[in-house]
Amino acid sequence: MNTDFDKIVDRKPYNNVKFGLRKAYFGTEDIDPLWVADMDFEVAEPINNAIVKRAAHAVYGYPFADDDFKASVCDWQWKQNQWKVAPEWVSGLPGVVPALLTAVLSFSAPSDEVIVQPPVYFPFFDVIESVGRNVVKNPLILNNGRYEMDFDHLQKVITDKTKMLLLCNPHNPSGRMWTKSELTKLGEICAQHQVLIIADEIHSDLTLGGRKHQPIAKISPQISEITVTCSSASKTFNLAGLTCAYTIISSDTLRRKFDKMLSMTHLFISNVFGLEATSAAYRSGSGWLEELKLYLEETIAQMEVFFQENLPQVKMMKPEAGYLVWLDFSACGDPKAVRKKLIEEARVGLNHGSSFGAEGENFHRINIAVRRAEVFSALSRIQKVFSN
Ligand SMILES: Cc1ncc(COP(=O)(O)O)c(C=O)c1O
């Protein structure tokens, strides 16, 4: 392996949410922050080289997602997912959350309904409610420690006010990868009821154990025509601070509306360094990504053993993609008391499951994209607190 993922990188001196907002979020700085979904790892060398090269030009006027950027996205989607994306389907913007918000604004009106499947990435709720649309929940079913979609309930909650469904594929917080048959069923129900699918596929490159991601828009032309795919290199290559993402929309009608909203909000302006970094990652980052996945897989394998042997009362949901692990503390008592113990006694800062919807109340999400030793130092402290 060329990359040393065990290298100590001190992020504290530099502005970042993970360390900088510990007090605001956990009430103390005396915790190991294993929450916000970014990585402690330095980026792949070609990415940094591209940024340094661009910085040398020293003029940072407004950039946009140009043909070169779009070509890198299309080539990447082909390489990763064998998905043939036409360059004109791609729009650039500063983030996937802004893309979700833009979709809600473009394709619904106040008091319309938008479906989410909780527990799910918390901004899904915010982008709907903050602009006066109504969240309709189709909660995931927990079956033998694995989430499944509830298609019967989904059909029941769709009304003539339902304009779209926000899909998280792969799923944050559980790391579940939806299968082709699940996505086909979801797509068919949505197509039948003219409900748009806003597919957040930001975790799609971090598939583990040799699994292959299934973009929902690739399933059929019919599903593609009702889908807005939102993605970015930011999770995969640790570029969140460079604010650069993109959407893929094959329907001309939807894309025109979406792009009009981007133009009104000026969100079509991307970030100079984000564009360069994304293209460099997509063109030269595959080797680094494979190494990262191996490192994460090994951490996850060791975590499974750790929980089985030392902390069986906490159930770990093994992620199929990504570096976020969903931990079930149901057997450890009152959720608020568990959270207090994690912060005050174990001194670890995890994302409390309730922020992903009430369905996540008994869970905590741990970010394992840090040095392995740090993960196990935190887990050992959790073990001490909860094995009593
Ligand atoms: C599912 C999902 N979507 C979007 C984002 C954030 O995307 P961005 O920073 O591009 O807005 C995250 C970050 O954790 C995420 O997990």
The ligand as an ORCA input file, in Angstrom:
! r2SCAN-3c Opt
* xyz 0 1
  C     -26.067     11.290      1.975
  C     -25.319     12.581      1.994
  N     -25.651     13.551      1.140
  C     -25.001     14.732      1.109
  C     -23.967     14.986      1.979
  C     -23.286     16.323      1.963
  O     -23.007     16.702      0.680
  P     -22.434     18.139      0.352
  O     -21.358     18.430      1.340
  O     -21.953     18.013     -1.043
  O     -23.589     19.105      0.463
  C     -23.591     14.009      2.896
  C     -22.525     14.274      3.867
  O     -22.331     13.560      4.799
  C     -24.275     12.774      2.895
  O     -23.949     11.794      3.737
*
